[in-house]
Structure formats: C-alpha cells, structure tokens
C-alpha cells in the first residue's frame, strides 16, 4: 500500500517489454498456479512477435509449481537450460 497507494499494484503493460530482451519461460503441465492455458494465452497475446532468438519456451509435462524448486532433477531439466539460454545471449 505504501508503494502504490492502493492494495493492488497497477497492471503492467507487457507491450512495454522490448522485442529483443531475452526471455526464458518455463511452465509445467501440473502447475495449478500457472495454468497451461494461461501461459499459452500469455505467449500468444504478448510474445508472438518477440524476437525468436531472444525467446525460449520450455514446457515440462509432469512439473508442478514447486517442482522448479524442489524436484531432484530441476537442475538438469530446468536450470541448465536457463543458464545455457542466457549465456548464449551475451
């Protein structure tokens, strides 16, 4: 409330994100907080014109929200891909 002067922050206009900013989006098929349909909508509405070399999308069918932090294979499945993607950007 102190920062925005109201209970909820303003909606961020995703079209303000430059098309050449590196973005890595990973989502799971069992994630109740980041629903597959919602992620597909996000990608279609806001990132369909993004520079393809600057956008990486990873879908992991059997991953839920906490698997990104707690799964024994998160390093191999997620984090190596994230670091590799961003290393290629520089």
HTML snippet that shows the backbone in 3Dmol.js (N, CA, C, O; Angstrom):
<script src="https://3Dmol.org/build/3Dmol-min.js"></script>
<div id="view" style="width:600px;height:400px;position:relative"></div>
<script>
const pdb = `
ATOM      1  N   UNK A   1       0.827  -1.180   0.000  1.00  0.00           N
ATOM      2  CA  UNK A   1       0.000   0.000   0.000  1.00  0.00           C
ATOM      3  C   UNK A   1       0.878   1.253   0.000  1.00  0.00           C
ATOM      4  O   UNK A   1       0.545   2.253  -0.636  1.00  0.00           O
ATOM      5  N   UNK A   2       1.985   1.189   0.708  1.00  0.00           N
ATOM      6  CA  UNK A   2       2.869   2.348   0.788  1.00  0.00           C
ATOM      7  C   UNK A   2       3.443   2.676  -0.590  1.00  0.00           C
ATOM      8  O   UNK A   2       3.520   3.843  -0.973  1.00  0.00           O
ATOM      9  N   UNK A   3       3.840   1.657  -1.323  1.00  0.00           N
ATOM     10  CA  UNK A   3       4.495   1.877  -2.615  1.00  0.00           C
ATOM     11  C   UNK A   3       3.537   2.387  -3.694  1.00  0.00           C
ATOM     12  O   UNK A   3       3.857   3.337  -4.408  1.00  0.00           O
ATOM     13  N   UNK A   4       2.356   1.754  -3.815  1.00  0.00           N
ATOM     14  CA  UNK A   4       1.430   2.097  -4.892  1.00  0.00           C
ATOM     15  C   UNK A   4       0.283   3.002  -4.463  1.00  0.00           C
ATOM     16  O   UNK A   4      -0.413   3.564  -5.308  1.00  0.00           O
ATOM     17  N   UNK A   5       0.080   3.146  -3.148  1.00  0.00           N
ATOM     18  CA  UNK A   5      -1.022   3.966  -2.669  1.00  0.00           C
ATOM     19  C   UNK A   5      -2.366   3.266  -2.742  1.00  0.00           C
ATOM     20  O   UNK A   5      -3.404   3.900  -2.550  1.00  0.00           O
ATOM     21  N   UNK A   6      -2.366   1.975  -3.016  1.00  0.00           N
ATOM     22  CA  UNK A   6      -3.583   1.169  -3.035  1.00  0.00           C
ATOM     23  C   UNK A   6      -3.200  -0.282  -2.777  1.00  0.00           C
ATOM     24  O   UNK A   6      -2.020  -0.630  -2.804  1.00  0.00           O
ATOM     25  N   UNK A   7      -4.192  -1.127  -2.526  1.00  0.00           N
ATOM     26  CA  UNK A   7      -3.923  -2.517  -2.155  1.00  0.00           C
ATOM     27  C   UNK A   7      -3.295  -3.342  -3.271  1.00  0.00           C
ATOM     28  O   UNK A   7      -2.471  -4.217  -3.003  1.00  0.00           O
ATOM     29  N   UNK A   8      -3.667  -3.078  -4.500  1.00  0.00           N
ATOM     30  CA  UNK A   8      -3.136  -3.867  -5.610  1.00  0.00           C
ATOM     31  C   UNK A   8      -2.251  -3.000  -6.503  1.00  0.00           C
ATOM     32  O   UNK A   8      -2.548  -1.825  -6.719  1.00  0.00           O
ATOM     33  N   UNK A   9      -1.179  -3.569  -7.015  1.00  0.00           N
ATOM     34  CA  UNK A   9      -0.308  -2.800  -7.914  1.00  0.00           C
ATOM     35  C   UNK A   9      -1.013  -2.568  -9.252  1.00  0.00           C
ATOM     36  O   UNK A   9      -1.947  -3.292  -9.595  1.00  0.00           O
ATOM     37  N   UNK A  10      -0.575  -1.575  -9.994  1.00  0.00           N
ATOM     38  CA  UNK A  10      -1.178  -1.355 -11.311  1.00  0.00           C
ATOM     39  C   UNK A  10      -0.823  -2.498 -12.263  1.00  0.00           C
ATOM     40  O   UNK A  10       0.193  -3.171 -12.090  1.00  0.00           O
ATOM     41  N   UNK A  11      -1.659  -2.701 -13.250  1.00  0.00           N
ATOM     42  CA  UNK A  11      -1.398  -3.723 -14.259  1.00  0.00           C
ATOM     43  C   UNK A  11      -0.225  -3.264 -15.116  1.00  0.00           C
ATOM     44  O   UNK A  11      -0.187  -2.128 -15.589  1.00  0.00           O
ATOM     45  N   UNK A  12       0.732  -4.170 -15.306  1.00  0.00           N
ATOM     46  CA  UNK A  12       1.895  -3.828 -16.121  1.00  0.00           C
ATOM     47  C   UNK A  12       1.587  -4.112 -17.587  1.00  0.00           C
ATOM     48  O   UNK A  12       1.111  -5.196 -17.924  1.00  0.00           O
ATOM     49  N   UNK A  13       1.848  -3.167 -18.435  1.00  0.00           N
ATOM     50  CA  UNK A  13       1.623  -3.310 -19.864  1.00  0.00           C
ATOM     51  C   UNK A  13       2.794  -4.093 -20.471  1.00  0.00           C
ATOM     52  O   UNK A  13       3.882  -3.546 -20.653  1.00  0.00           O
ATOM     53  N   UNK A  14       2.569  -5.358 -20.778  1.00  0.00           N
ATOM     54  CA  UNK A  14       3.632  -6.215 -21.294  1.00  0.00           C
ATOM     55  C   UNK A  14       4.137  -5.785 -22.666  1.00  0.00           C
ATOM     56  O   UNK A  14       5.215  -6.205 -23.087  1.00  0.00           O
ATOM     57  N   UNK A  15       3.381  -4.963 -23.358  1.00  0.00           N
ATOM     58  CA  UNK A  15       3.864  -4.479 -24.654  1.00  0.00           C
ATOM     59  C   UNK A  15       5.023  -3.498 -24.478  1.00  0.00           C
ATOM     60  O   UNK A  15       5.678  -3.131 -25.453  1.00  0.00           O
ATOM     61  N   UNK A  16       5.277  -3.075 -23.240  1.00  0.00           N
ATOM     62  CA  UNK A  16       6.432  -2.214 -22.956  1.00  0.00           C
ATOM     63  C   UNK A  16       7.751  -2.986 -22.971  1.00  0.00           C
ATOM     64  O   UNK A  16       8.821  -2.379 -23.009  1.00  0.00           O
ATOM     65  N   UNK A  17       7.682  -4.312 -22.941  1.00  0.00           N
ATOM     66  CA  UNK A  17       8.904  -5.119 -22.957  1.00  0.00           C
ATOM     67  C   UNK A  17       9.475  -5.094 -24.375  1.00  0.00           C
ATOM     68  O   UNK A  17       8.793  -5.497 -25.317  1.00  0.00           O
ATOM     69  N   UNK A  18      10.705  -4.632 -24.541  1.00  0.00           N
ATOM     70  CA  UNK A  18      11.300  -4.602 -25.885  1.00  0.00           C
ATOM     71  C   UNK A  18      11.354  -6.002 -26.503  1.00  0.00           C
ATOM     72  O   UNK A  18      11.582  -6.987 -25.802  1.00  0.00           O
ATOM     73  N   UNK A  19      11.146  -6.080 -27.796  1.00  0.00           N
ATOM     74  CA  UNK A  19      11.093  -7.362 -28.512  1.00  0.00           C
ATOM     75  C   UNK A  19      12.425  -8.097 -28.535  1.00  0.00           C
ATOM     76  O   UNK A  19      12.471  -9.281 -28.869  1.00  0.00           O
ATOM     77  N   UNK A  20      13.517  -7.407 -28.182  1.00  0.00           N
ATOM     78  CA  UNK A  20      14.833  -8.050 -28.227  1.00  0.00           C
ATOM     79  C   UNK A  20      15.402  -8.359 -26.843  1.00  0.00           C
ATOM     80  O   UNK A  20      16.587  -8.668 -26.717  1.00  0.00           O
ATOM     81  N   UNK A  21      14.573  -8.278 -25.810  1.00  0.00           N
ATOM     82  CA  UNK A  21      15.007  -8.628 -24.455  1.00  0.00           C
ATOM     83  C   UNK A  21      14.956 -10.150 -24.308  1.00  0.00           C
ATOM     84  O   UNK A  21      13.933 -10.755 -24.630  1.00  0.00           O
ATOM     85  N   UNK A  22      16.023 -10.782 -23.832  1.00  0.00           N
ATOM     86  CA  UNK A  22      15.997 -12.236 -23.646  1.00  0.00           C
ATOM     87  C   UNK A  22      14.968 -12.647 -22.586  1.00  0.00           C
ATOM     88  O   UNK A  22      14.959 -12.118 -21.474  1.00  0.00           O
ATOM     89  N   UNK A  23      14.112 -13.591 -22.948  1.00  0.00           N
ATOM     90  CA  UNK A  23      13.078 -14.081 -22.037  1.00  0.00           C
ATOM     91  C   UNK A  23      13.066 -15.602 -22.097  1.00  0.00           C
ATOM     92  O   UNK A  23      13.009 -16.193 -23.175  1.00  0.00           O
ATOM     93  N   UNK A  24      13.119 -16.223 -20.930  1.00  0.00           N
ATOM     94  CA  UNK A  24      13.016 -17.677 -20.812  1.00  0.00           C
ATOM     95  C   UNK A  24      11.757 -17.973 -20.015  1.00  0.00           C
ATOM     96  O   UNK A  24      11.640 -17.551 -18.864  1.00  0.00           O
ATOM     97  N   UNK A  25      10.822 -18.686 -20.607  1.00  0.00           N
ATOM     98  CA  UNK A  25       9.577 -19.045 -19.930  1.00  0.00           C
ATOM     99  C   UNK A  25       9.516 -20.559 -19.840  1.00  0.00           C
ATOM    100  O   UNK A  25       9.569 -21.256 -20.853  1.00  0.00           O
ATOM    101  N   UNK A  26       9.404 -21.058 -18.622  1.00  0.00           N
ATOM    102  CA  UNK A  26       9.261 -22.490 -18.399  1.00  0.00           C
ATOM    103  C   UNK A  26       7.978 -22.705 -17.612  1.00  0.00           C
ATOM    104  O   UNK A  26       7.716 -22.011 -16.630  1.00  0.00           O
ATOM    105  N   UNK A  27       7.182 -23.674 -18.050  1.00  0.00           N
ATOM    106  CA  UNK A  27       5.939 -23.948 -17.336  1.00  0.00           C
ATOM    107  C   UNK A  27       5.657 -25.441 -17.344  1.00  0.00           C
ATOM    108  O   UNK A  27       6.126 -26.182 -18.208  1.00  0.00           O
ATOM    109  N   UNK A  28       4.879 -25.857 -16.356  1.00  0.00           N
ATOM    110  CA  UNK A  28       4.619 -27.275 -16.192  1.00  0.00           C
ATOM    111  C   UNK A  28       3.170 -27.652 -16.412  1.00  0.00           C
ATOM    112  O   UNK A  28       2.265 -26.848 -16.189  1.00  0.00           O
ATOM    113  N   UNK A  29       2.962 -28.859 -16.842  1.00  0.00           N
ATOM    114  CA  UNK A  29       1.626 -29.365 -17.117  1.00  0.00           C
ATOM    115  C   UNK A  29       0.790 -29.618 -15.885  1.00  0.00           C
ATOM    116  O   UNK A  29      -0.430 -29.758 -15.982  1.00  0.00           O
ATOM    117  N   UNK A  30       1.422 -29.679 -14.732  1.00  0.00           N
ATOM    118  CA  UNK A  30       0.699 -29.941 -13.481  1.00  0.00           C
ATOM    119  C   UNK A  30       0.736 -28.749 -12.533  1.00  0.00           C
ATOM    120  O   UNK A  30       0.534 -28.904 -11.329  1.00  0.00           O
ATOM    121  N   UNK A  31       0.990 -27.578 -13.064  1.00  0.00           N
ATOM    122  CA  UNK A  31       1.110 -26.368 -12.252  1.00  0.00           C
ATOM    123  C   UNK A  31      -0.259 -25.726 -12.071  1.00  0.00           C
ATOM    124  O   UNK A  31      -0.845 -25.221 -13.028  1.00  0.00           O
ATOM    125  N   UNK A  32      -0.767 -25.747 -10.840  1.00  0.00           N
ATOM    126  CA  UNK A  32      -2.078 -25.168 -10.541  1.00  0.00           C
ATOM    127  C   UNK A  32      -2.031 -23.646 -10.469  1.00  0.00           C
ATOM    128  O   UNK A  32      -3.070 -22.996 -10.581  1.00  0.00           O
ATOM    129  N   UNK A  33      -0.854 -23.069 -10.284  1.00  0.00           N
ATOM    130  CA  UNK A  33      -0.731 -21.615 -10.170  1.00  0.00           C
ATOM    131  C   UNK A  33      -0.455 -20.950 -11.509  1.00  0.00           C
ATOM    132  O   UNK A  33      -0.790 -19.782 -11.706  1.00  0.00           O
ATOM    133  N   UNK A  34       0.143 -21.673 -12.409  1.00  0.00           N
ATOM    134  CA  UNK A  34       0.476 -21.135 -13.731  1.00  0.00           C
ATOM    135  C   UNK A  34      -0.107 -22.094 -14.767  1.00  0.00           C
ATOM    136  O   UNK A  34       0.608 -22.890 -15.376  1.00  0.00           O
ATOM    137  N   UNK A  35      -1.400 -21.996 -14.947  1.00  0.00           N
ATOM    138  CA  UNK A  35      -2.156 -22.902 -15.793  1.00  0.00           C
ATOM    139  C   UNK A  35      -1.639 -22.907 -17.241  1.00  0.00           C
ATOM    140  O   UNK A  35      -1.289 -21.860 -17.784  1.00  0.00           O
ATOM    141  N   UNK A  36      -1.598 -24.074 -17.844  1.00  0.00           N
ATOM    142  CA  UNK A  36      -1.094 -24.228 -19.212  1.00  0.00           C
ATOM    143  C   UNK A  36      -1.846 -23.311 -20.180  1.00  0.00           C
ATOM    144  O   UNK A  36      -1.231 -22.662 -21.027  1.00  0.00           O
ATOM    145  N   UNK A  37      -3.157 -23.258 -20.057  1.00  0.00           N
ATOM    146  CA  UNK A  37      -3.947 -22.398 -20.952  1.00  0.00           C
ATOM    147  C   UNK A  37      -3.578 -20.931 -20.764  1.00  0.00           C
ATOM    148  O   UNK A  37      -3.520 -20.175 -21.734  1.00  0.00           O
ATOM    149  N   UNK A  38      -3.330 -20.527 -19.527  1.00  0.00           N
ATOM    150  CA  UNK A  38      -2.945 -19.139 -19.255  1.00  0.00           C
ATOM    151  C   UNK A  38      -1.579 -18.809 -19.847  1.00  0.00           C
ATOM    152  O   UNK A  38      -1.384 -17.725 -20.397  1.00  0.00           O
ATOM    153  N   UNK A  39      -0.639 -19.734 -19.735  1.00  0.00           N
ATOM    154  CA  UNK A  39       0.697 -19.496 -20.298  1.00  0.00           C
ATOM    155  C   UNK A  39       0.610 -19.415 -21.821  1.00  0.00           C
ATOM    156  O   UNK A  39       1.246 -18.558 -22.436  1.00  0.00           O
ATOM    157  N   UNK A  40      -0.168 -20.297 -22.424  1.00  0.00           N
ATOM    158  CA  UNK A  40      -0.342 -20.247 -23.881  1.00  0.00           C
ATOM    159  C   UNK A  40      -0.970 -18.926 -24.309  1.00  0.00           C
ATOM    160  O   UNK A  40      -0.592 -18.350 -25.328  1.00  0.00           O
ATOM    161  N   UNK A  41      -1.929 -18.454 -23.525  1.00  0.00           N
ATOM    162  CA  UNK A  41      -2.552 -17.155 -23.816  1.00  0.00           C
ATOM    163  C   UNK A  41      -1.526 -16.034 -23.695  1.00  0.00           C
ATOM    164  O   UNK A  41      -1.459 -15.152 -24.551  1.00  0.00           O
ATOM    165  N   UNK A  42      -0.728 -16.069 -22.633  1.00  0.00           N
ATOM    166  CA  UNK A  42       0.331 -15.074 -22.441  1.00  0.00           C
ATOM    167  C   UNK A  42       1.265 -15.049 -23.646  1.00  0.00           C
ATOM    168  O   UNK A  42       1.579 -13.985 -24.179  1.00  0.00           O
ATOM    169  N   UNK A  43       1.701 -16.219 -24.065  1.00  0.00           N
ATOM    170  CA  UNK A  43       2.622 -16.313 -25.198  1.00  0.00           C
ATOM    171  C   UNK A  43       1.981 -15.798 -26.485  1.00  0.00           C
ATOM    172  O   UNK A  43       2.606 -15.065 -27.251  1.00  0.00           O
ATOM    173  N   UNK A  44       0.743 -16.188 -26.710  1.00  0.00           N
ATOM    174  CA  UNK A  44       0.052 -15.793 -27.935  1.00  0.00           C
ATOM    175  C   UNK A  44      -0.256 -14.295 -27.975  1.00  0.00           C
ATOM    176  O   UNK A  44      -0.109 -13.658 -29.018  1.00  0.00           O
ATOM    177  N   UNK A  45      -0.675 -13.742 -26.857  1.00  0.00           N
ATOM    178  CA  UNK A  45      -1.087 -12.340 -26.830  1.00  0.00           C
ATOM    179  C   UNK A  45       0.072 -11.364 -26.674  1.00  0.00           C
ATOM    180  O   UNK A  45       0.000 -10.237 -27.164  1.00  0.00           O
ATOM    181  N   UNK A  46       1.132 -11.779 -26.003  1.00  0.00           N
ATOM    182  CA  UNK A  46       2.171 -10.812 -25.659  1.00  0.00           C
ATOM    183  C   UNK A  46       3.553 -11.110 -26.231  1.00  0.00           C
ATOM    184  O   UNK A  46       4.393 -10.213 -26.296  1.00  0.00           O
ATOM    185  N   UNK A  47       3.803 -12.336 -26.641  1.00  0.00           N
ATOM    186  CA  UNK A  47       5.154 -12.665 -27.093  1.00  0.00           C
ATOM    187  C   UNK A  47       5.204 -13.265 -28.493  1.00  0.00           C
ATOM    188  O   UNK A  47       6.261 -13.733 -28.917  1.00  0.00           O
ATOM    189  N   UNK A  48       4.103 -13.265 -29.211  1.00  0.00           N
ATOM    190  CA  UNK A  48       4.102 -13.877 -30.552  1.00  0.00           C
ATOM    191  C   UNK A  48       4.988 -13.126 -31.536  1.00  0.00           C
ATOM    192  O   UNK A  48       5.453 -13.713 -32.513  1.00  0.00           O
ATOM    193  N   UNK A  49       5.230 -11.836 -31.298  1.00  0.00           N
ATOM    194  CA  UNK A  49       6.091 -11.049 -32.182  1.00  0.00           C
ATOM    195  C   UNK A  49       7.473 -10.804 -31.589  1.00  0.00           C
ATOM    196  O   UNK A  49       8.238  -9.983 -32.095  1.00  0.00           O
ATOM    197  N   UNK A  50       7.784 -11.518 -30.517  1.00  0.00           N
ATOM    198  CA  UNK A  50       9.089 -11.354 -29.873  1.00  0.00           C
ATOM    199  C   UNK A  50      10.177 -11.937 -30.776  1.00  0.00           C
ATOM    200  O   UNK A  50       9.932 -12.898 -31.506  1.00  0.00           O
ATOM    201  N   UNK A  51      11.345 -11.370 -30.727  1.00  0.00           N
ATOM    202  CA  UNK A  51      12.499 -11.878 -31.480  1.00  0.00           C
ATOM    203  C   UNK A  51      12.697 -13.348 -31.113  1.00  0.00           C
ATOM    204  O   UNK A  51      12.975 -13.662 -29.956  1.00  0.00           O
ATOM    205  N   UNK A  52      12.559 -14.247 -32.082  1.00  0.00           N
ATOM    206  CA  UNK A  52      12.605 -15.685 -31.795  1.00  0.00           C
ATOM    207  C   UNK A  52      13.932 -16.135 -31.202  1.00  0.00           C
ATOM    208  O   UNK A  52      13.965 -17.112 -30.453  1.00  0.00           O
ATOM    209  N   UNK A  53      15.012 -15.459 -31.511  1.00  0.00           N
ATOM    210  CA  UNK A  53      16.301 -15.803 -30.926  1.00  0.00           C
ATOM    211  C   UNK A  53      16.445 -15.335 -29.490  1.00  0.00           C
ATOM    212  O   UNK A  53      17.396 -15.703 -28.799  1.00  0.00           O
ATOM    213  N   UNK A  54      15.500 -14.524 -29.046  1.00  0.00           N
ATOM    214  CA  UNK A  54      15.548 -13.969 -27.690  1.00  0.00           C
ATOM    215  C   UNK A  54      14.471 -14.549 -26.787  1.00  0.00           C
ATOM    216  O   UNK A  54      14.343 -14.137 -25.634  1.00  0.00           O
ATOM    217  N   UNK A  55      13.700 -15.493 -27.294  1.00  0.00           N
ATOM    218  CA  UNK A  55      12.628 -16.104 -26.514  1.00  0.00           C
ATOM    219  C   UNK A  55      12.801 -17.613 -26.508  1.00  0.00           C
ATOM    220  O   UNK A  55      12.906 -18.244 -27.559  1.00  0.00           O
ATOM    221  N   UNK A  56      12.829 -18.181 -25.313  1.00  0.00           N
ATOM    222  CA  UNK A  56      12.890 -19.632 -25.174  1.00  0.00           C
ATOM    223  C   UNK A  56      11.726 -20.070 -24.300  1.00  0.00           C
ATOM    224  O   UNK A  56      11.524 -19.535 -23.209  1.00  0.00           O
ATOM    225  N   UNK A  57      10.966 -21.038 -24.777  1.00  0.00           N
ATOM    226  CA  UNK A  57       9.808 -21.539 -24.040  1.00  0.00           C
ATOM    227  C   UNK A  57      10.017 -23.024 -23.793  1.00  0.00           C
ATOM    228  O   UNK A  57      10.283 -23.794 -24.715  1.00  0.00           O
ATOM    229  N   UNK A  58       9.891 -23.409 -22.530  1.00  0.00           N
ATOM    230  CA  UNK A  58      10.081 -24.809 -22.138  1.00  0.00           C
ATOM    231  C   UNK A  58       8.819 -25.294 -21.435  1.00  0.00           C
ATOM    232  O   UNK A  58       8.387 -24.695 -20.450  1.00  0.00           O
ATOM    233  N   UNK A  59       8.229 -26.372 -21.935  1.00  0.00           N
ATOM    234  CA  UNK A  59       7.077 -26.998 -21.293  1.00  0.00           C
ATOM    235  C   UNK A  59       7.526 -28.329 -20.715  1.00  0.00           C
ATOM    236  O   UNK A  59       8.121 -29.149 -21.413  1.00  0.00           O
ATOM    237  N   UNK A  60       7.237 -28.538 -19.432  1.00  0.00           N
ATOM    238  CA  UNK A  60       7.593 -29.793 -18.762  1.00  0.00           C
ATOM    239  C   UNK A  60       6.293 -30.423 -18.279  1.00  0.00           C
ATOM    240  O   UNK A  60       5.704 -29.975 -17.296  1.00  0.00           O
ATOM    241  N   UNK A  61       5.857 -31.447 -18.964  1.00  0.00           N
ATOM    242  CA  UNK A  61       4.539 -32.044 -18.752  1.00  0.00           C
ATOM    243  C   UNK A  61       4.263 -32.429 -17.303  1.00  0.00           C
ATOM    244  O   UNK A  61       3.177 -32.155 -16.792  1.00  0.00           O
ATOM    245  N   UNK A  62       5.217 -33.052 -16.640  1.00  0.00           N
ATOM    246  CA  UNK A  62       4.958 -33.582 -15.298  1.00  0.00           C
ATOM    247  C   UNK A  62       5.401 -32.648 -14.171  1.00  0.00           C
ATOM    248  O   UNK A  62       5.490 -33.082 -13.022  1.00  0.00           O
ATOM    249  N   UNK A  63       5.677 -31.386 -14.468  1.00  0.00           N
ATOM    250  CA  UNK A  63       6.127 -30.447 -13.437  1.00  0.00           C
ATOM    251  C   UNK A  63       4.967 -29.631 -12.879  1.00  0.00           C
ATOM    252  O   UNK A  63       4.108 -29.144 -13.614  1.00  0.00           O
ATOM    253  N   UNK A  64       4.970 -29.498 -11.547  1.00  0.00           N
ATOM    254  CA  UNK A  64       4.051 -28.609 -10.843  1.00  0.00           C
ATOM    255  C   UNK A  64       4.851 -27.396 -10.371  1.00  0.00           C
ATOM    256  O   UNK A  64       6.058 -27.316 -10.601  1.00  0.00           O
ATOM    257  N   UNK A  65       4.185 -26.463  -9.718  1.00  0.00           N
ATOM    258  CA  UNK A  65       4.820 -25.198  -9.359  1.00  0.00           C
ATOM    259  C   UNK A  65       6.069 -25.388  -8.491  1.00  0.00           C
ATOM    260  O   UNK A  65       7.107 -24.786  -8.767  1.00  0.00           O
ATOM    261  N   UNK A  66       5.980 -26.205  -7.465  1.00  0.00           N
ATOM    262  CA  UNK A  66       7.112 -26.383  -6.548  1.00  0.00           C
ATOM    263  C   UNK A  66       8.224 -27.254  -7.117  1.00  0.00           C
ATOM    264  O   UNK A  66       9.331 -27.270  -6.579  1.00  0.00           O
ATOM    265  N   UNK A  67       7.949 -27.966  -8.181  1.00  0.00           N
ATOM    266  CA  UNK A  67       8.999 -28.796  -8.782  1.00  0.00           C
ATOM    267  C   UNK A  67      10.181 -27.968  -9.263  1.00  0.00           C
ATOM    268  O   UNK A  67      11.306 -28.464  -9.318  1.00  0.00           O
ATOM    269  N   UNK A  68       9.936 -26.721  -9.607  1.00  0.00           N
ATOM    270  CA  UNK A  68      11.033 -25.857 -10.059  1.00  0.00           C
ATOM    271  C   UNK A  68      12.044 -25.600  -8.952  1.00  0.00           C
ATOM    272  O   UNK A  68      13.199 -25.268  -9.219  1.00  0.00           O
ATOM    273  N   UNK A  69      11.607 -25.753  -7.721  1.00  0.00           N
ATOM    274  CA  UNK A  69      12.491 -25.538  -6.572  1.00  0.00           C
ATOM    275  C   UNK A  69      12.881 -26.851  -5.912  1.00  0.00           C
ATOM    276  O   UNK A  69      14.017 -27.009  -5.465  1.00  0.00           O
ATOM    277  N   UNK A  70      11.945 -27.793  -5.850  1.00  0.00           N
ATOM    278  CA  UNK A  70      12.144 -28.982  -5.024  1.00  0.00           C
ATOM    279  C   UNK A  70      12.465 -30.267  -5.787  1.00  0.00           C
ATOM    280  O   UNK A  70      12.942 -31.224  -5.177  1.00  0.00           O
ATOM    281  N   UNK A  71      12.227 -30.322  -7.073  1.00  0.00           N
ATOM    282  CA  UNK A  71      12.451 -31.575  -7.806  1.00  0.00           C
ATOM    283  C   UNK A  71      13.930 -31.934  -7.829  1.00  0.00           C
ATOM    284  O   UNK A  71      14.790 -31.074  -8.019  1.00  0.00           O
ATOM    285  N   UNK A  72      14.208 -33.202  -7.635  1.00  0.00           N
ATOM    286  CA  UNK A  72      15.594 -33.674  -7.633  1.00  0.00           C
ATOM    287  C   UNK A  72      16.268 -33.451  -8.984  1.00  0.00           C
ATOM    288  O   UNK A  72      17.490 -33.317  -9.052  1.00  0.00           O
ATOM    289  N   UNK A  73      15.486 -33.411 -10.050  1.00  0.00           N
ATOM    290  CA  UNK A  73      16.056 -33.242 -11.388  1.00  0.00           C
ATOM    291  C   UNK A  73      15.924 -31.812 -11.923  1.00  0.00           C
ATOM    292  O   UNK A  73      16.170 -31.580 -13.107  1.00  0.00           O
ATOM    293  N   UNK A  74      15.545 -30.860 -11.084  1.00  0.00           N
ATOM    294  CA  UNK A  74      15.344 -29.474 -11.545  1.00  0.00           C
ATOM    295  C   UNK A  74      16.609 -28.889 -12.163  1.00  0.00           C
ATOM    296  O   UNK A  74      16.534 -28.136 -13.134  1.00  0.00           O
ATOM    297  N   UNK A  75      17.754 -29.227 -11.614  1.00  0.00           N
ATOM    298  CA  UNK A  75      18.998 -28.699 -12.174  1.00  0.00           C
ATOM    299  C   UNK A  75      19.179 -29.153 -13.623  1.00  0.00           C
ATOM    300  O   UNK A  75      19.501 -28.350 -14.499  1.00  0.00           O
ATOM    301  N   UNK A  76      18.971 -30.427 -13.859  1.00  0.00           N
ATOM    302  CA  UNK A  76      19.146 -30.973 -15.212  1.00  0.00           C
ATOM    303  C   UNK A  76      18.037 -30.526 -16.160  1.00  0.00           C
ATOM    304  O   UNK A  76      18.302 -30.160 -17.305  1.00  0.00           O
ATOM    305  N   UNK A  77      16.815 -30.559 -15.686  1.00  0.00           N
ATOM    306  CA  UNK A  77      15.655 -30.295 -16.536  1.00  0.00           C
ATOM    307  C   UNK A  77      15.449 -28.804 -16.800  1.00  0.00           C
ATOM    308  O   UNK A  77      15.111 -28.406 -17.915  1.00  0.00           O
ATOM    309  N   UNK A  78      15.657 -27.982 -15.764  1.00  0.00           N
ATOM    310  CA  UNK A  78      15.336 -26.559 -15.885  1.00  0.00           C
ATOM    311  C   UNK A  78      16.567 -25.671 -15.891  1.00  0.00           C
ATOM    312  O   UNK A  78      16.817 -24.960 -16.865  1.00  0.00           O
ATOM    313  N   UNK A  79      17.334 -25.706 -14.818  1.00  0.00           N
ATOM    314  CA  UNK A  79      18.354 -24.676 -14.603  1.00  0.00           C
ATOM    315  C   UNK A  79      19.509 -24.708 -15.595  1.00  0.00           C
ATOM    316  O   UNK A  79      20.068 -23.662 -15.923  1.00  0.00           O
ATOM    317  N   UNK A  80      19.870 -25.878 -16.070  1.00  0.00           N
ATOM    318  CA  UNK A  80      20.914 -25.921 -17.103  1.00  0.00           C
ATOM    319  C   UNK A  80      20.420 -25.266 -18.389  1.00  0.00           C
ATOM    320  O   UNK A  80      21.192 -24.613 -19.091  1.00  0.00           O
ATOM    321  N   UNK A  81      19.141 -25.440 -18.699  1.00  0.00           N
ATOM    322  CA  UNK A  81      18.566 -24.788 -19.885  1.00  0.00           C
ATOM    323  C   UNK A  81      18.497 -23.274 -19.715  1.00  0.00           C
ATOM    324  O   UNK A  81      18.766 -22.524 -20.653  1.00  0.00           O
ATOM    325  N   UNK A  82      18.137 -22.834 -18.520  1.00  0.00           N
ATOM    326  CA  UNK A  82      18.053 -21.394 -18.247  1.00  0.00           C
ATOM    327  C   UNK A  82      19.428 -20.751 -18.392  1.00  0.00           C
ATOM    328  O   UNK A  82      19.582 -19.753 -19.096  1.00  0.00           O
ATOM    329  N   UNK A  83      20.427 -21.327 -17.723  1.00  0.00           N
ATOM    330  CA  UNK A  83      21.765 -20.724 -17.780  1.00  0.00           C
ATOM    331  C   UNK A  83      22.346 -20.795 -19.187  1.00  0.00           C
ATOM    332  O   UNK A  83      22.999 -19.850 -19.633  1.00  0.00           O
ATOM    333  N   UNK A  84      22.122 -21.885 -19.883  1.00  0.00           N
ATOM    334  CA  UNK A  84      22.609 -22.016 -21.253  1.00  0.00           C
ATOM    335  C   UNK A  84      21.975 -20.960 -22.162  1.00  0.00           C
ATOM    336  O   UNK A  84      22.658 -20.344 -22.981  1.00  0.00           O
ATOM    337  N   UNK A  85      20.683 -20.761 -22.013  1.00  0.00           N
ATOM    338  CA  UNK A  85      19.986 -19.753 -22.820  1.00  0.00           C
ATOM    339  C   UNK A  85      20.578 -18.367 -22.598  1.00  0.00           C
ATOM    340  O   UNK A  85      20.882 -17.659 -23.558  1.00  0.00           O
ATOM    341  N   UNK A  86      20.742 -17.982 -21.341  1.00  0.00           N
ATOM    342  CA  UNK A  86      21.236 -16.635 -21.069  1.00  0.00           C
ATOM    343  C   UNK A  86      22.721 -16.480 -21.400  1.00  0.00           C
ATOM    344  O   UNK A  86      23.159 -15.386 -21.754  1.00  0.00           O
ATOM    345  N   UNK A  87      23.490 -17.540 -21.292  1.00  0.00           N
ATOM    346  CA  UNK A  87      24.895 -17.459 -21.710  1.00  0.00           C
ATOM    347  C   UNK A  87      24.997 -17.213 -23.214  1.00  0.00           C
ATOM    348  O   UNK A  87      25.886 -16.490 -23.664  1.00  0.00           O
ATOM    349  N   UNK A  88      24.104 -17.803 -23.986  1.00  0.00           N
ATOM    350  CA  UNK A  88      24.105 -17.590 -25.439  1.00  0.00           C
ATOM    351  C   UNK A  88      23.703 -16.161 -25.811  1.00  0.00           C
ATOM    352  O   UNK A  88      24.020 -15.691 -26.904  1.00  0.00           O
ATOM    353  N   UNK A  89      23.015 -15.481 -24.916  1.00  0.00           N
ATOM    354  CA  UNK A  89      22.551 -14.124 -25.205  1.00  0.00           C
ATOM    355  C   UNK A  89      23.672 -13.099 -25.105  1.00  0.00           C
ATOM    356  O   UNK A  89      23.555 -12.015 -25.677  1.00  0.00           O
ATOM    357  N   UNK A  90      24.750 -13.406 -24.400  1.00  0.00           N
ATOM    358  CA  UNK A  90      25.825 -12.442 -24.185  1.00  0.00           C
ATOM    359  C   UNK A  90      26.984 -12.844 -25.003  1.00  0.00           C
ATOM    360  O   UNK A  90      28.016 -12.174 -24.983  1.00  0.00           O
TER     361      UNK A  90
END
`;
const viewer = $3Dmol.createViewer("view");
viewer.addModel(pdb, "pdb");
viewer.setStyle({}, {cartoon: {color: "spectrum"}});
viewer.zoomTo();
viewer.render();
</script>
